[in-house]
């Protein structure tokens, strides 16, 4: 059995135990994340943080709230407030935990066909 088949099987079993298959892709994504970082290091309260500009472009990833605070010069209390949902931005940036950011659907990059130059 290859890894993707094992992940699908685990996700199906979790959804079956929950009695709801509506969240199959979410469960599958969390299993993939746990495997990608090493299952022995995975915890439910991982603190990796993503900083995002208001237009949705990723500004950076940080190992912790403190790391983001130190590198961006934004008080860690303000970043925590954004992560808790009590504030929208801190220092002009939005913040999300990496595990949640990975689940957010984003528009796929649209590539416009290149038009030949007119002579």
N, C-alpha and C positions, 0 to 999 in steps of 0.2 A: 504494500500500500504506500503510495507516495504522500508527501506532506500535505498537499492540498486536500486529498481524500480524507486524511485523518482529521484535519481541521473541520471539514464539512460534517464528518460523522460526529465529532464532539459538539459542534454547533447544533446539529439536529437533536442530539440527545439532551442538550440543555433546554432547547425550546420545547421538546416533548415533556420534560420534567416540569417546565413552567406552564404547559398547556396552551402555549401561544407562539405561533410561528411568525407573527408580524415583525418580530425583532431579530430574525435569523441573521441578516447581514450585520447588524450591530454586534451580536454575540460572536459571529465569525471574525469580525474586525478586532475585537478585544482579544480573542485567542491568538490571532496573527501577531498582534502587538506584543503579547506576552512571550511568544516564541522568538520574536525578532530581538528582544532585549535580553533574553535568557529567562526562562520561567522562574528560576530560583531568585531572580532579582526583582520580579514583578510584585508590586504591592498596590492596593486599591488607592492609596493616597500619595502616589508619585507626584512630586512637586515640579517637574519640568514645566517651564512657562514659555509661551510664544507671545511676542509683542507684535501687534498688527497696526499698520497705519489705518486711518479712517476710510481710505479707499479700498481696503481689504488686502493690500499687499503686505506680505510678511516682512517685519522689520528685523527680527532676530529670534533665536531660541536660546534659552538659558537653563542651567541646571537647577536653579532654585529661584525663589522670589528674591532672596538676598543677593544672588548673583546678578539678576536683572536690575535690582535697585542700585548696586554698586557700579555697574557698567553704564547704565542710562542716567544716573544721577536723579532718580525719582525715589521718593520715600517709600520704603517697603510697605508701610501701612496703607498708602494710596493704591499700590498694586494689589494688595490683599483685598481692599475694598472693591476693586473692579472684579477680581476673581470671585468674590462672594455675591456679585450682582447688585451691590448697593450703589454703584457708581458706574458710569459708562466708560470713562476714560481716565487716565492718569498721565500727566505730562504730554497730552495730545495723542496718546496711544491707547489702543484697546489691548487687553490681555486675556489669554485663555490658557488653561492647562493643556499641555501637549496631547494628552490622551483624548481630550474633548475636541481639540482642533483637528485631529486626524479624522474625526467622524463628520466634520462639516463638509457638505457638498459644495464644490466650487465649480464655476463655469470652466469648461475645458477651453484651453487656449485656442482661439480661432485663427487659423492661418489663411490669409488672403492669398489667392493665386497671384504670382508676379506677372505684371503686364509687360509685354515687350515694349521697348522704347520706340516711339514713332520717329522715322527719319525725317 
